[in-house]
Amino acid sequence: MADANMLTSVKKALGIEGDYQDDTLTVYIDEVIAFLTDAGVKSVYITSGIVSRGVADLWNYGAADGKLSEYFMQRATQLSYKL
């Protein structure tokens, strides 16, 4: 489950205030972290920056297509190769 610091950082990056969307954001954060972990990204490289990008892609501000962007996928690939 997403820790409070990650949730706060993601909300700040996405310009979200208040706690109305916290449950939804936490689900997306957990999903992005699981995706990155399963892709072989070490936890030290899983930062609020890449997580925020993934959350924004999944949320997509209401478009509901749920696709991860090309940028996110390229960055995840780069991070998975870091030693």
C-alpha positions in Angstrom: 0.0 0.0 0.0 1.2 3.5 -0.9 2.8 5.3 2.0 1.7 8.8 3.0 4.8 10.5 1.6 4.3 8.9 -1.8 0.6 9.9 -1.8 1.5 13.5 -0.8 4.2 13.7 -3.5 2.0 12.3 -6.3 -0.8 14.7 -5.3 1.5 17.6 -5.4 2.9 16.6 -8.8 -0.6 16.3 -10.2 -1.9 19.5 -8.6 -4.5 17.7 -6.5 -5.6 19.2 -3.2 -7.7 17.7 -0.4 -8.3 14.1 0.4 -11.4 13.3 -1.7 -9.4 11.3 -4.3 -7.0 9.7 -1.9 -8.5 6.2 -2.1 -8.4 6.2 -5.9 -4.9 7.7 -6.1 -3.7 5.0 -3.6 -5.0 2.2 -5.8 -3.2 3.8 -8.9 0.0 4.4 -6.9 0.0 0.7 -5.7 -0.6 -0.5 -9.3 2.2 1.6 -10.8 4.6 0.5 -8.1 3.7 -3.1 -8.7 4.1 -2.6 -12.4 7.6 -1.1 -11.9 8.6 -3.8 -9.4 7.4 -6.6 -11.7 9.4 -5.0 -14.6 12.5 -5.3 -12.5 12.9 -1.7 -11.3 14.7 -1.7 -8.0 12.8 0.1 -5.2 15.5 2.7 -4.8 14.6 4.0 -8.4 10.9 4.0 -7.8 10.4 7.7 -7.1 7.4 10.0 -7.0 8.3 11.3 -10.4 7.9 8.0 -12.3 5.0 7.0 -10.1 3.2 10.3 -10.7 3.6 9.9 -14.5 2.1 6.4 -14.3 -0.7 7.5 -12.1 -1.5 10.4 -14.5 -1.5 7.9 -17.4 -3.9 5.5 -15.6 -6.2 8.3 -14.4 -5.8 10.2 -17.6 -8.0 12.9 -16.1 -11.3 11.2 -17.0 -10.5 9.9 -20.5 -10.7 6.3 -19.1 -8.5 4.7 -21.6 -6.1 3.4 -18.9 -3.1 3.3 -21.1 0.5 3.9 -19.9 2.2 6.5 -22.1 5.1 5.9 -24.3 7.2 8.1 -22.1 6.3 6.0 -19.0 7.2 2.8 -20.7 10.5 4.1 -22.0 11.4 5.4 -18.6 10.4 2.2 -16.8 12.6 0.3 -19.3 15.5 2.6 -18.6 15.1 2.2 -14.8 14.8 -1.6 -15.1 18.4 -1.6 -16.5 19.9 0.5 -13.8 22.3 -1.4 -11.6 
